[in-house]
Amino acid sequence: MRNYIEQRASKYGEVYHQKLLTVGYGMRYNTYAYLRSKDGFGNECNVITAPLNYEPSITFVLTFIELMGRREPNWLSKDLLFIFYPETDYSFAVQEFLDVYYSENI
Protein backbone atom coordinates (compact mmCIF):
# COMPACT_ATOMS: atom_id res chain seq x y z
CA MET A 1 0.00 0.00 0.00
CA ARG A 2 2.86 2.39 0.79
CA ASN A 3 4.23 2.10 -2.75
CA TYR A 4 0.81 2.90 -4.20
CA ILE A 5 0.47 5.95 -1.96
CA GLU A 6 3.98 7.10 -2.82
CA GLN A 7 3.36 6.69 -6.55
CA ARG A 8 0.10 8.67 -6.52
CA ALA A 9 1.12 11.41 -4.09
CA SER A 10 4.58 12.04 -5.56
CA LYS A 11 3.04 13.41 -8.77
CA TYR A 12 2.03 16.56 -6.92
CA GLY A 13 4.09 16.73 -3.76
CA GLU A 14 6.97 15.45 -1.72
CA VAL A 15 6.64 11.97 -0.19
CA TYR A 16 8.66 10.59 2.72
CA HIS A 17 8.70 7.56 5.01
CA GLN A 18 9.40 7.62 8.74
CA LYS A 19 10.38 4.46 10.59
CA LEU A 20 8.48 4.30 13.86
CA LEU A 21 10.54 3.35 16.88
CA THR A 22 7.92 3.29 19.64
CA VAL A 23 4.99 1.64 17.88
CA GLY A 24 4.49 -2.11 18.15
CA TYR A 25 6.88 -4.76 17.00
CA GLY A 26 8.41 -5.22 13.58
CA MET A 27 8.77 -2.73 10.79
CA ARG A 28 6.21 0.07 11.06
CA TYR A 29 6.32 3.27 9.04
CA ASN A 30 4.45 6.51 8.64
CA THR A 31 4.20 7.68 5.07
CA TYR A 32 3.70 11.39 4.72
CA ALA A 33 3.32 13.81 1.85
CA TYR A 34 3.64 17.58 1.57
CA LEU A 35 1.84 19.88 -0.79
CA ARG A 36 3.68 23.17 -0.54
CA SER A 37 1.79 26.43 -0.90
CA LYS A 38 3.05 29.10 -3.24
CA ASP A 39 2.38 31.95 -0.84
CA GLY A 40 3.22 30.32 2.49
CA PHE A 41 6.25 30.80 4.66
CA GLY A 42 6.93 27.08 5.04
CA ASN A 43 6.62 27.13 8.81
CA GLU A 44 2.91 26.37 9.08
CA CYS A 45 0.85 23.49 7.78
CA ASN A 46 -2.53 21.84 8.02
CA VAL A 47 -2.34 18.14 8.88
CA ILE A 48 -4.66 15.48 7.49
CA THR A 49 -4.27 11.87 8.65
CA ALA A 50 -5.52 8.54 7.29
CA PRO A 51 -5.07 4.94 8.49
CA LEU A 52 -3.36 2.53 6.11
CA ASN A 53 -5.99 -0.19 6.59
CA TYR A 54 -9.07 1.85 5.63
CA GLU A 55 -9.26 2.19 1.86
CA PRO A 56 -12.00 4.87 1.74
CA SER A 57 -9.79 7.22 3.78
CA ILE A 58 -6.78 6.58 1.57
CA THR A 59 -8.88 7.12 -1.56
CA PHE A 60 -10.27 10.38 -0.18
CA VAL A 61 -6.84 11.75 0.81
CA LEU A 62 -5.18 10.75 -2.48
CA THR A 63 -8.04 12.32 -4.45
CA PHE A 64 -7.72 15.49 -2.37
CA ILE A 65 -3.95 15.59 -3.04
CA GLU A 66 -4.55 15.16 -6.75
CA LEU A 67 -7.21 17.88 -6.92
CA MET A 68 -5.16 20.37 -4.91
CA GLY A 69 -2.06 19.52 -6.92
CA ARG A 70 -3.81 20.06 -10.25
CA ARG A 71 -5.57 23.28 -9.29
CA GLU A 72 -2.74 24.87 -7.30
CA PRO A 73 -5.08 27.34 -5.60
CA ASN A 74 -3.79 30.88 -5.17
CA TRP A 75 -5.54 31.24 -1.82
CA LEU A 76 -3.57 28.44 -0.15
CA SER A 77 -1.31 30.10 2.42
CA LYS A 78 -0.27 27.03 4.43
CA ASP A 79 1.40 23.81 3.40
CA LEU A 80 -0.74 20.69 3.49
CA LEU A 81 0.72 17.66 5.27
CA PHE A 82 -0.85 14.24 4.79
CA ILE A 83 0.11 11.43 7.21
CA PHE A 84 -0.71 7.79 6.47
CA TYR A 85 -0.18 5.89 9.73
CA PRO A 86 -0.18 2.18 10.71
CA GLU A 87 -3.58 0.60 11.18
CA THR A 88 -4.28 0.78 14.90
CA ASP A 89 -1.53 3.07 16.10
CA TYR A 90 -2.97 6.52 15.51
CA SER A 91 -1.99 8.20 18.75
CA PHE A 92 1.53 6.74 18.98
CA ALA A 93 2.29 7.08 15.26
CA VAL A 94 1.15 10.68 14.99
CA GLN A 95 2.77 11.64 18.31
CA GLU A 96 6.10 10.18 17.21
CA PHE A 97 5.82 11.98 13.88
CA LEU A 98 5.16 15.31 15.60
CA ASP A 99 8.01 14.76 18.06
CA VAL A 100 10.45 14.25 15.21
CA TYR A 101 8.90 17.01 13.09
CA TYR A 102 9.29 19.60 15.84
CA SER A 103 12.64 18.32 17.08
CA GLU A 104 15.37 20.94 17.21
CA ASN A 105 18.01 18.39 16.27
CA ILE A 106 16.80 18.07 12.70
N, C-alpha and C positions, 0 to 999 in steps of 0.2 A: 504494500500500500504506500510506503514511503516513497518508492521510486515513481509511482504514479502521481503522487502529490508534487514531488519535485519537478517532474516533467511538465505538468500543467502550470504550476505557479511560476516556474522560472522564465516563462515567456514574457511575463510582465513585471517581475520583481526579482529580488534577491532571495535565495533559499539557502538555509543552513540547517545543520543537525547539531543537537546538543546531547552528549551522552549523560544520562542521569546517574548520579552516584548514590543517592539516598533512597531511590524508589525500587522496592522489590529486589528480586534476585535475577541474575542473567543480564542480558543486553537490552536495556531500555533507552529509548531516545525520544526527545522532543524534536519535531521538525517545525521550523518556523520560517515565515516569509515576510519580507518587507515590501510595501509599496511606498515609495518615497514621494512626498508632495513636492511640487515645483516651488511653492511659495513658503514652505516651512523652514524652520531653523534647524531641524534635525535633532532637536533635544526634547521633543514631545511626540507622543504617538497614542493612537487609540488601539486597544488590544481586543482581538476577537479570538476566542478559543473554540476548538472542536475536538471531540474524542476520536481516536483512530478506529474504533470499532462500530461507529454509528454512521453508516453510509449517507443518510439524508443530510447530516451536518456537514460532512466532507463535501458533498455535492453542492450544498448551499454556499459554503465558504469559497470553493474553487470557482463557482459561477460568479460570485461577488468580486473575486480577484480579477477574473477575466473582464467583467463589465467595467470595473474601475480602471483597469489597465488600458482598455480600448478607448474609453472616453477621456481619460486624463482630465478630470474636472478642474477648472481654474479656481474654484472656490475651496479646494482642499488645502487646508493650512497646516495639517498635522500628518505625519507619517501614519500608515496603517500597518499594524503588526498582527500577523495571523499565527497562532500557536496550535499545532496538532499534537496532542499529548497522548500518552499510553492510556489504554482502555479505562481502568478503574482508579487511576492515580491522579485525579485532577488537582487536588490540593497540594500534594507533594511535588508533582511535576511542574506546576505553574509557580509554586513558591521557589523551587530550586532555579527555575529559569529567571525569575525576577532577582533573586540573590546574585546570580552571576551577571545579569544585565546591568544591575546598579553597583556592582563591585568596583571599587576604586583601583583595583590591581590590573584591570584590563585596559 
